[in-house]
Every structure is written in structure tokens, then in C-alpha cells.
Amino acid sequence: MMKAAQWMGTRTVEVGVVPKPKITEPEDAIVQITHCTISGSDIHLYEGELKDAMQKGDILGQEAIGLVEEVGSNVKSLKAGDRVIILPVISCGTCDYCQRQEYSLCDNTNPSKEMEAAYGHRVGGKLGYSRLCGGYPGDQAEYCRVPHADLSCVKAPEHIDAQKLLGLTNVVTTAWHALELAEVQEGDVVGVWGCGPIGLTVQRLARLRGAKKIYAMDKDAQRLRIAEGFGMTPVDVDAVPDVAEYILSIEDHGLDRSIEASGYRSSQQAEYPAMQAIGLERDSSDTLSAIIKATRKGGNVALVGDFFFTTRNFPIGPLMQKALTVRGGQTWPQKYYPFLMDMVVQGTLDTSWMFTYVDEFENIADMYEKFSHHEVPGRLKVCLVTAFGRSQQMQSYSDLPVHRLNVESDIAE
């Protein structure tokens, strides 16, 4: 048996005791989790946005690291004892999409008929992310069965700090994917909607790729201060009547590349909650409308925040007439290794800044509530350490929980 974070209904997560997973396919690995975290995508499930695709007791989680305990007979690249990053996207490696390294579009890892009926196709499976994405148990648990482990696990050096690895599970790969989709290059003026961990990482990596100026849009004052501390130009979307008009008043030609990393959560339309409540709206077009207006003619737009449904008042005319290129989708994490790992090993990339609080895994239910309301100390992510992780002494701390509020001094580089 093991402990696991279970979805028990809207805004209800419990740490339950469930059977320990076993290898069921020869490509599987069983990983004993040392560290995990809560993602913004998890909050969609917590808030009940996909409740029709959830079942009470589903195990959550898509960002974790740990040690391989056992591998199936067809696993070639891993062995018991290996330290690994678990990637959330499950890919077969053999279909046409995987062969093109478009791993999140895998043909063979998501059996959801509901997704096929709604979208016309099924995209790849994801760990811990509803029946819509395959119904795979997640890794907010003491153990996780990882399907297609040769592609879903990345071996990690023993000497690298756990928080530097934990940020590589999903945040950094999604941020890099956003920059690839938007084709960000040297000299660009970039706008990033969202200053959560992914949005901030997009901003920092855009600077690494040579962007000339980066606007950071959000409505959370502390997250905007963090962005400013990283050298970005903060824009409080609640403080300006029209964020697109504000950008255009500063940048005559508009933004070269615009990246949406917040979902609809930077929506400004007052009537949206009421429309959602009565079923007239599922996703909101407010953020995308602002992005399309603020982006220069012939510019690029990338969408990596989670949209699932349909939206009204989509600005299709401006999109077409301005000749914008819009791309979106879940990350292709397997494509970006070993490049991203090499950056961490060489010291070019450090993701530990995003973990502003450390706590015991057993407190994850409380952390879900705090994360949902941006009340995690430091306002970003929590690193949750399992009993096994604590016993491994893989971090320099010994007394948990550790309160790390001084994030703004940490980011002054």
C-alpha cells in the first residue's frame, strides 16, 4: 500500500492509502517518488473544470522525480536505482507523430472516446490528468507506474539539487515549447500573459534567446514584482482599461511574439463568471483577443495555457487580416532533452527559484487550497517531499516544513 493525493470532488483533495502500482506492461517502470509538486494544470482539476472526466479517488499529479524501483522486460534505458525525472506526456515512440517528435499528439497512448468525439482526434495521454487524457494515475504519490518508461523517464545526475530537477518535469519544457511555437529570436519584443511559474520561465528563457524587451502581464502584484525583479516590464492587467491598447501606446508596431501562459485567468470581462455559471461560455476569449490585438502584423502567437472547450466572440477577423501565425498545444518534452538537462548541469539554467516553499508530501491537500488561491508562501510553487525523499536526504534542509518567503532577494541575480 502507499499514500497518494486523490481527487474526491470539486475543491477536495485527500491523502488516501491505495494499492501500490505494479508493472502491467513490459514497457512500464515503477518509480518511488522523492519529490513532487502541484501544477497550474492540476488546479483545473481541483476547481472541477473537468469534473465530468474525473472519478472520485483518481490519483493526481504530473510533476515528480524519484528513483526507479523496478522496470518491465522491454525497458532498455533504465535500471533499478536510477534517479529520474518523470515526464507528464506519455508517448509510444512509434506512431507518425512521435516519429516527428510531436510527442503530445501521440496516436496510441490515450483511449478516450470522449476526446475523439469532442476534438475529432485523440491527443496523447498524460499522467494524472483525467479520463479525457487516458485516465492514468498520477505521481503525487509514494510510487508511480510510468508507462513507456524509456520515453517518459529522463535519467538525472545524482549531484543535482532536487528542485532544479523538479522544475524540469513540466514547467521548463512547456516554457521552451512556447518559445519554439512563437519562434522567439534575438531582437524580438515579446509579450507574455501570465506570471506564474511557466510564464516567468517563458520570460527568463526568452531573454536567454535574445529577446530585446519582454512585457509581463498579470494581475497578481507580487508575481508582477518577481517579473520586474527578473528584468521584465510588468503590466497589471487590472490597472489598465485595455491591455492591448496600452501595449500599442508603447510599442507602435506591436509585439513581435505573444505567448499566452495563463489560460483564461487574466480575463478582464466582468460578465464571464456569470456566463460560465449558466453554460453560455466554457473558455474565455478575452486574453486571446488582447493578444491578437497587441501583436504586430505578421507576428506569432503561442498558446500553452490550458484551454479545453469552446469560446464565443473569437476575433477571427483580426487574426486573419493581420496574417498572424497562431500555434498551441501541450509540450513535447522528450524533444527538448538532453538539451535542457545539459543547461542545468552546466549551470546555465536553474529552476530552483520557482519553489518558494518546501513541505511534507502528507500536507498536499492543504497546499492545493493555498496554491489555488495564490497563497503558497512566495506565491509560486511548493516542493513536496515524500517520507522516502526525506530519508534519502537529497536536500540540504532537514527540518520540514521550511518557510522560504524571501523570494525577491533570491531572484536578484
C-alpha positions as CSV (number, residue, x, y, z in Angstrom):
1,M,0.0,0.0,0.0
2,M,1.0,3.6,-0.4
3,K,-0.1,7.2,0.2
4,A,-1.5,9.2,-2.7
5,A,-3.2,12.5,-3.4
6,Q,-6.7,11.6,-4.6
7,W,-9.4,13.8,-6.3
8,M,-12.6,13.5,-4.2
9,G,-14.7,16.1,-5.9
10,T,-14.5,19.8,-6.7
11,R,-12.0,21.6,-4.4
12,T,-11.5,18.4,-2.4
13,V,-8.2,16.5,-2.4
14,E,-7.3,13.9,0.2
15,V,-4.3,11.9,1.0
16,G,-5.5,8.3,0.9
17,V,-4.0,4.9,1.2
18,V,-4.2,2.9,-2.0
19,P,-2.6,-0.2,-3.5
20,K,0.9,0.3,-4.7
21,P,1.1,0.1,-8.5
22,K,2.5,-2.9,-10.3
23,I,4.1,-3.4,-13.7
24,T,1.3,-4.3,-16.1
25,E,3.1,-3.8,-19.4
26,P,6.7,-4.7,-20.4
27,E,7.4,-1.1,-21.2
28,D,6.5,0.1,-17.6
29,A,8.7,1.3,-14.8
30,I,7.8,1.7,-11.1
31,V,9.3,4.8,-9.7
32,Q,9.5,5.5,-5.9
33,I,8.7,9.3,-5.6
34,T,11.1,11.5,-3.7
35,H,9.7,15.0,-4.6
36,C,6.6,16.2,-6.4
37,T,4.7,19.5,-6.8
38,I,1.4,21.0,-7.8
39,S,1.0,22.5,-11.3
40,G,-1.4,25.1,-12.6
41,S,-2.9,22.3,-14.7
42,D,-3.7,20.4,-11.5
43,I,-5.8,23.3,-10.3
44,H,-8.1,22.9,-13.3
45,L,-9.0,19.5,-11.9
46,Y,-9.1,20.8,-8.4
47,E,-11.6,23.5,-9.4
48,G,-13.8,21.0,-11.1
49,E,-13.3,22.2,-14.7
50,L,-13.0,18.6,-15.9
51,K,-15.2,17.0,-13.3
52,D,-17.2,15.1,-15.9
53,A,-13.9,13.4,-16.9
54,M,-12.9,12.6,-13.3
55,Q,-13.8,9.8,-10.9
56,K,-13.7,10.0,-7.1
57,G,-10.4,8.6,-6.0
58,D,-8.4,9.4,-9.1
59,I,-4.7,9.9,-8.2
60,L,-3.4,13.4,-9.2
61,G,-0.1,14.7,-10.3
62,Q,2.1,15.2,-13.3
63,E,5.4,16.7,-11.9
64,A,7.7,14.4,-9.9
65,I,11.1,12.9,-9.6
66,G,12.2,9.7,-7.9
67,L,14.2,6.5,-8.0
68,V,13.4,3.6,-10.3
69,E,12.4,0.6,-8.2
70,E,11.6,-1.9,-11.0
71,V,11.4,-2.0,-14.8
72,G,9.5,-4.1,-17.3
73,S,11.2,-6.6,-19.6
74,N,11.2,-4.2,-22.6
75,V,12.6,-1.2,-20.8
76,K,16.1,-0.6,-22.2
77,S,17.5,2.7,-20.9
78,L,16.6,2.4,-17.2
79,K,17.5,0.1,-14.3
80,A,16.6,-0.1,-10.6
81,G,18.2,2.6,-8.6
82,D,18.3,5.2,-11.4
83,R,17.3,8.7,-10.4
84,V,14.7,10.0,-12.9
85,I,12.5,12.9,-13.9
86,I,9.0,11.7,-14.8
87,L,7.6,13.5,-17.8
88,P,3.8,14.0,-17.8
89,V,3.3,13.4,-21.5
90,I,3.0,9.7,-22.4
91,S,4.2,8.7,-25.8
92,C,4.6,5.4,-27.6
93,G,7.6,6.5,-29.7
94,T,6.5,4.6,-32.8
95,C,3.5,6.4,-34.3
96,D,3.9,9.1,-37.0
97,Y,3.5,11.9,-34.5
98,C,6.2,10.5,-32.2
99,Q,8.5,9.9,-35.1
100,R,8.2,13.6,-35.9
101,Q,8.9,14.4,-32.2
102,E,5.3,15.8,-31.7
103,Y,5.0,13.6,-28.6
104,S,1.9,15.1,-27.0
105,L,0.0,14.2,-30.2
106,C,0.8,10.5,-29.9
107,D,-1.8,8.3,-31.5
108,N,-1.5,5.3,-29.2
109,T,-1.5,6.4,-25.5
110,N,-4.9,7.9,-25.0
111,P,-8.0,5.6,-25.4
112,S,-10.5,8.4,-24.6
113,K,-13.5,8.2,-26.9
114,E,-14.9,11.4,-25.3
115,M,-11.9,13.4,-26.5
116,E,-12.1,11.9,-30.0
117,A,-15.8,12.8,-30.2
118,A,-15.2,16.4,-29.0
119,Y,-12.0,17.2,-30.9
120,G,-12.2,14.8,-33.9
121,H,-8.9,13.2,-32.7
122,R,-7.3,11.9,-29.6
123,V,-4.1,13.6,-28.4
124,G,-1.5,11.7,-26.3
125,G,-2.1,10.5,-22.7
126,K,-1.0,12.4,-19.6
127,L,-0.2,11.3,-16.1
128,G,-2.8,12.2,-13.5
129,Y,-4.9,14.3,-15.8
130,S,-8.5,12.9,-16.1
131,R,-10.1,10.2,-18.2
132,L,-10.0,12.7,-21.1
133,C,-6.3,12.2,-21.2
134,G,-6.3,8.5,-20.7
135,G,-7.1,8.0,-17.0
136,Y,-3.5,7.3,-15.9
137,P,-2.9,7.6,-12.2
138,G,-0.6,10.5,-11.4
139,D,2.7,10.9,-9.5
140,Q,1.5,12.8,-6.4
141,A,2.0,9.6,-4.6
142,E,4.7,7.5,-3.0
143,Y,5.0,5.3,-6.1
144,C,4.0,5.8,-9.7
145,R,3.7,3.3,-12.6
146,V,5.2,5.1,-15.6
147,P,4.1,3.7,-19.0
148,H,6.5,3.7,-21.9
149,A,9.3,4.4,-19.4
150,D,12.1,4.7,-21.9
151,L,10.4,7.9,-23.3
152,S,8.6,9.0,-20.1
153,C,11.6,9.0,-17.8
154,V,14.8,11.1,-18.1
155,K,17.8,9.9,-16.1
156,A,19.2,12.6,-13.8
157,P,22.6,13.1,-12.2
158,E,22.8,12.3,-8.5
159,H,24.5,15.5,-7.6
160,I,21.9,17.9,-9.0
161,D,19.6,19.6,-6.4
162,A,16.1,18.1,-6.4
163,Q,14.4,21.4,-7.0
164,K,16.5,22.1,-10.1
165,L,15.2,18.7,-11.5
166,L,11.6,19.1,-10.4
167,G,11.3,22.3,-12.4
168,L,12.3,20.3,-15.5
169,T,9.4,17.9,-15.3
170,N,6.9,20.2,-17.0
171,V,7.5,23.9,-16.3
172,V,10.7,24.4,-18.3
173,T,9.7,22.1,-21.1
174,T,6.4,23.9,-21.5
175,A,8.1,27.3,-21.4
176,W,10.7,26.2,-24.0
177,H,7.9,24.7,-26.1
178,A,6.0,28.1,-26.0
179,L,9.1,29.9,-27.3
180,E,9.6,27.4,-30.1
181,L,5.9,27.7,-31.1
182,A,6.2,31.5,-31.1
183,E,9.6,31.4,-32.9
184,V,11.2,33.8,-30.4
185,Q,14.5,35.1,-31.6
186,E,17.2,37.7,-31.0
187,G,15.9,41.3,-31.0
188,D,12.2,40.4,-30.6
189,V,9.8,42.4,-28.5
190,V,7.8,39.7,-26.6
191,G,4.6,39.8,-24.5
192,V,3.9,37.0,-22.0
193,W,0.4,36.8,-20.5
194,G,0.9,35.1,-17.1
195,C,3.5,35.4,-14.4
196,G,3.0,32.1,-12.7
197,P,6.0,29.6,-12.8
198,I,5.5,28.8,-16.5
199,G,5.0,32.4,-17.5
200,L,8.0,33.6,-15.6
201,T,10.1,30.8,-17.0
202,V,9.0,31.8,-20.5
203,Q,10.1,35.3,-19.8
204,R,13.5,34.3,-18.5
205,L,14.2,31.9,-21.4
206,A,13.0,34.5,-23.9
207,R,15.8,36.7,-22.5
208,L,18.2,33.8,-22.9
209,R,17.2,33.5,-26.6
210,G,18.0,37.2,-27.1
211,A,14.6,38.9,-26.8
212,K,15.1,42.7,-26.7
213,K,12.2,43.6,-24.4
214,I,9.7,41.4,-22.6
215,Y,6.3,42.6,-21.2
216,A,4.9,40.5,-18.4
217,M,1.1,40.6,-18.0
218,D,-0.7,39.5,-14.8
219,K,-3.0,40.8,-12.1
220,D,-1.1,39.4,-9.1
221,A,1.0,42.2,-7.6
222,Q,3.7,40.0,-6.0
223,R,4.1,37.9,-9.2
224,L,4.5,41.1,-11.2
225,R,7.2,42.3,-8.7
226,I,9.0,39.0,-9.3
227,A,8.9,39.5,-13.1
228,E,10.2,43.1,-12.6
229,G,13.0,41.7,-10.4
230,F,13.9,39.4,-13.4
231,G,14.2,42.5,-15.6
232,M,10.9,42.3,-17.3
233,T,8.4,45.2,-17.9
234,P,5.4,44.4,-15.7
235,V,1.8,45.2,-16.9
236,D,-1.0,44.9,-14.3
237,V,-4.0,43.9,-16.5
238,D,-6.4,45.2,-13.8
239,A,-4.8,48.6,-13.7
240,V,-5.3,49.5,-17.4
241,P,-8.6,49.8,-19.2
242,D,-7.4,47.8,-22.3
243,V,-4.1,46.0,-22.0
244,A,-3.7,45.7,-25.8
245,E,-4.2,49.5,-26.3
246,Y,-1.7,50.1,-23.5
247,I,0.9,47.9,-25.3
248,L,0.2,49.6,-28.6
249,S,0.6,53.0,-27.0
250,I,4.2,52.0,-26.0
251,E,5.1,49.8,-29.0
252,D,3.8,51.4,-32.2
253,H,4.2,48.3,-34.3
254,G,3.0,45.9,-31.5
255,L,4.6,42.8,-30.2
256,D,6.7,40.6,-32.4
257,R,5.8,37.4,-30.4
258,S,3.0,37.0,-27.9
259,I,2.7,34.0,-25.6
260,E,-0.4,33.0,-23.6
261,A,0.7,31.2,-20.4
262,S,-2.3,31.9,-18.1
263,G,-5.3,30.2,-19.6
264,Y,-8.4,32.5,-19.2
265,R,-7.2,33.6,-15.8
266,S,-6.2,37.0,-16.9
267,S,-9.7,37.6,-18.2
268,Q,-11.0,41.1,-17.6
269,Q,-14.6,40.7,-18.8
270,A,-16.8,41.1,-15.8
271,E,-19.6,39.1,-17.2
272,Y,-17.5,36.0,-17.8
273,P,-18.2,34.2,-14.5
274,A,-21.9,34.6,-14.9
275,M,-21.8,33.4,-18.5
276,Q,-19.8,30.4,-17.3
277,A,-22.2,29.6,-14.5
278,I,-25.2,29.4,-16.8
279,G,-23.4,27.5,-19.5
280,L,-23.1,30.2,-22.2
281,E,-19.3,30.2,-22.0
282,R,-16.8,27.4,-21.3
283,D,-13.4,29.0,-22.1
284,S,-12.9,32.8,-22.4
285,S,-11.6,34.6,-25.4
286,D,-10.6,37.8,-23.5
287,T,-6.9,37.0,-23.2
288,L,-6.6,35.8,-26.8
289,S,-8.4,38.8,-28.1
290,A,-6.0,41.1,-26.3
291,I,-3.0,39.1,-27.6
292,I,-4.3,39.3,-31.2
293,K,-4.8,43.0,-31.0
294,A,-1.4,43.7,-29.4
295,T,0.6,41.5,-31.8
296,R,2.1,43.2,-34.9
297,K,1.1,42.3,-38.4
298,G,2.7,39.0,-39.4
299,G,3.6,38.2,-35.8
300,N,3.5,35.0,-33.9
301,V,1.2,33.8,-31.1
302,A,1.7,30.7,-28.9
303,L,-0.9,29.3,-26.6
304,V,0.3,27.0,-23.8
305,G,-2.2,27.7,-21.0
306,D,-4.9,25.1,-20.8
307,F,-8.0,25.6,-22.9
308,F,-10.3,22.6,-23.2
309,F,-13.7,23.7,-24.7
310,T,-15.1,26.4,-26.9
311,T,-15.3,30.2,-26.7
312,R,-17.6,32.9,-28.0
313,N,-16.6,36.1,-29.7
314,F,-13.3,34.8,-31.1
315,P,-11.6,37.5,-33.1
316,I,-11.2,35.6,-36.3
317,G,-11.2,38.7,-38.5
318,P,-8.2,40.4,-36.9
319,L,-6.4,37.1,-36.8
320,M,-6.8,36.5,-40.5
321,Q,-6.4,40.1,-41.7
322,K,-3.2,40.7,-39.7
323,A,-1.7,37.4,-41.1
324,L,-0.8,36.1,-37.6
325,T,0.6,32.7,-37.1
326,V,-1.1,31.0,-34.1
327,R,0.1,27.7,-32.6
328,G,-0.7,25.9,-29.4
329,G,-0.6,22.6,-27.7
330,Q,0.8,20.6,-24.9
331,T,4.6,20.4,-24.7
332,W,6.8,17.9,-26.5
333,P,9.1,17.3,-23.5
334,Q,11.0,14.3,-24.9
335,K,12.2,16.5,-27.8
336,Y,13.9,19.0,-25.5
337,Y,16.2,16.5,-23.7
338,P,19.1,16.2,-23.3
339,F,19.4,19.9,-24.3
340,L,17.6,21.2,-21.2
341,M,19.4,18.8,-18.8
342,D,22.7,19.9,-20.2
343,M,21.8,23.5,-19.4
344,V,21.1,22.6,-15.8
345,V,24.3,20.5,-15.4
346,Q,26.3,23.4,-16.9
347,G,24.7,26.0,-14.7
348,T,23.1,27.9,-17.5
349,L,19.6,27.1,-16.2
350,D,18.5,27.0,-12.6
351,T,14.8,26.2,-11.9
352,S,15.0,26.2,-8.1
353,W,13.9,29.8,-7.8
354,M,10.3,28.8,-8.6
355,F,10.0,26.7,-5.4
356,T,9.3,29.3,-2.8
357,Y,8.1,26.8,-0.1
358,V,9.1,23.3,0.9
359,D,6.7,21.0,2.8
360,E,6.0,17.3,3.5
361,F,4.0,15.4,0.9
362,E,1.4,14.5,3.5
363,N,0.3,18.1,3.6
364,I,-0.5,18.3,-0.1
365,A,-4.3,18.7,0.5
366,D,-3.6,22.0,2.3
367,M,-1.2,23.0,-0.4
368,Y,-3.8,22.5,-3.1
369,E,-6.1,25.0,-1.4
370,K,-3.2,27.5,-0.9
371,F,-1.9,27.1,-4.5
372,S,-5.4,27.6,-5.9
373,H,-5.7,31.0,-4.1
374,H,-2.1,32.0,-4.8
375,E,-1.4,31.7,-1.0
376,V,1.7,29.5,-1.2
377,P,4.4,31.4,0.7
378,G,6.3,33.3,-2.0
379,R,3.3,33.0,-4.4
380,L,4.9,30.4,-6.7
381,K,5.4,26.6,-6.3
382,V,5.7,24.2,-3.4
383,C,8.3,21.4,-3.3
384,L,6.6,18.4,-1.6
385,V,8.9,15.8,-0.2
386,T,7.8,12.2,0.5
387,A,8.9,10.2,3.5
388,F,11.2,8.3,1.2
389,G,12.6,11.5,-0.2
390,R,13.3,12.8,3.3
391,S,15.1,9.5,4.2
392,Q,17.3,10.0,1.2
393,Q,18.5,13.3,2.5
394,M,18.6,14.6,-1.1
395,Q,18.2,18.2,0.0
396,S,20.2,20.3,2.4
397,Y,17.3,21.0,4.7
398,S,16.5,18.6,7.5
399,D,13.6,20.2,9.4
400,L,10.3,20.4,7.4
401,P,8.3,22.4,6.6
402,V,10.7,25.1,5.5
403,H,9.3,28.6,5.0
404,R,11.1,30.4,2.2
405,L,9.4,33.8,1.9
406,N,12.4,35.9,0.7
407,V,12.0,35.0,-3.0
408,E,12.6,38.6,-4.2
409,S,16.1,38.6,-2.8
410,D,16.7,35.2,-4.3
411,I,15.9,36.4,-7.8
412,A,18.3,39.3,-7.8
413,E,20.9,37.8,-10.0
